[in-house]
């Protein structure tokens, strides 16, 4: 199991064999989670891909639906309050 050291700025250099095996390139981003006081987990993330996926999902959202539902509910409440029949 390869060792990594922390430098004076708190940076950790991943061993070359791990970077090669996982095809890790400079500039890639990782989430860091502490499991306990002696263990951390690194998870590679692709922020660009995450944003692209969110944009694609957002394109399918009907932004007018909540407005229609609010208007319908307002009309229903007003009709009941003022006893307006259809």
ROMAR-566059 format. One record per atom (N, C-alpha, C): residue in one letter; y, x, z. Coordinates in steps of 0.1 Angstrom, whole numbers, plus 5000, padded with zeros to 4 digits. Example, Ala and Ser with C-alpha at 12.3 -4.5 7.8 and 13.67 -1.06 7.14 Angstrom:
<palos>
a494351325078;a495551235078;a496751325078;s497851285071;s498951375071;s500051295079;
</palos>
This chain:
<palos>
x498850095000;x500050005000;x501250095000;x502150084990;x503350164989;x504350135000;x505150235004;x506150215014;x507550215007;x508450135013;x509850135009;x510650165021;x511750235019;x512750265030;x514050195027;x514750175038;x516050115037;x517050235038;x518050235029;x519050335029;x520250295039;x521150385040;x522250365050;x523150235047;x523050185035;x523750065031;x522849935032;x521649955037;x520749845039;x519949805027;x520049885016;x519249855004;x517849905005;x516949824999;x515549864998;x515249884984;x514550004981;x514150034968;x512649994967;x512349904958;x510949864956;x510249984949;x509050014954;x508250124947;x508050094932;x508050204925;x507950194910;x506650124906;x505550144912;x504350084908;x504449924909;x505149884919;x505349734921;x506349684910;x507449754908;x508349714898;x507749714884;x506849814881;x506149814868;x505149704867;x504349684877;x503349574877;x503949434876;x505049414882;x505649284882;x506749274871;x506949384863;x507949384853;x509349344858;x509749404869;x511049374875;x512049474869;x513149404864;x514149484857;x515449484866;x516349584864;x517549594872;x518349464869;x519049424880;x519849304879;x519149174883;x517849174883;x517049054887;x517449014901;x517348884904;x517748834917;x516548784925;x516548794938;x515448754947;x516048674958;x515348574962;x515648504975;x514948584986;x515548594997;x515048675008;x514848585020;x513648565026;x513448485037;x512748565048;x513248545060;x512648615071;x511548525077;x510348575078;x509248505083;x509248515099;x509448635104;x509548655118;x510348785119;x510448845131;x511248965133;x510649085126;x509449085121;x508849195115;x508449175100;x508749055094;x508349035081;x509348955073;x509548995060;x510448915051;x509648885038;x510048785031;x509448755018;x510548765008;x510148824997;x511048824985;x510448734974;x511348654969;x510848564958;x511848584946;x511248624935;x512148644923;x512548504918;x513848494915;x514448374909;x515248404897;x515248314888;x516048324875;x517148214876;x518248254881;x519348164882;x519748094869;x519848174858;x520248124845;x519248004841;x517948034843;x516947934839;x517047814848;x517347834861;x517447724870;x518647634866;x519747694862;x520947624858;x520647554845;x519947614835;x519647554823;x518847424825;x517847434834;x516947324837;x517847204844;x518747244853;x519547144859;x520447074849;x521047154839;x521847094829;x521046994820;x519847034817;x518946944809;x518646814816;x518346824829;x518046704837;x519346624838;x520446684840;x521746604841;x522046524829;x521646574817;x521946504805;x521346374804;x520246354811;x519446224811;x519946124821;x520946164829;x521446074840;x522445974834;x522245844837;x523145744832;x524245724843;x525345794840;x526445794849;x527145654851;x526945564841;x527545434842;x526645334850;x525445364852;x524545274860;x525045244874;x525445354882;x525945324895;x527245234894;x528045254885;x529345174883;x528945034880;x527945004871;x527544874868;x526944804881;x526144884888;x525444824900;x526544784911;x527544874912;x528644844922;x529344724918;x529644714905;x530444594900;x529544464902;x528344474899;x527444354901;x527344314916;x527244414925;x527144384939;x528444324944;x529544384939;x530944334943;x531044184938;x530644154926;x530744024921;x529843924929;x528643974933;x527743894941;x528343864954;x528943964961;x529543944974;x530743844973;x531543874963;x532743794961;x532343644958;x531343624950;x530843494947;x530343424959;x529643494968;x529143434980;x530243404990;x531243494991;x532343475000;x533243364996;x533443344983;x534343244978;x533643124973;x532343124975;x531443014971;x531642974956;x531643074948;x531743054933;x530343044928;x530142934920;x528742914914;x528842944899;x527642984894;x527543014880;x527642894871;
</palos>
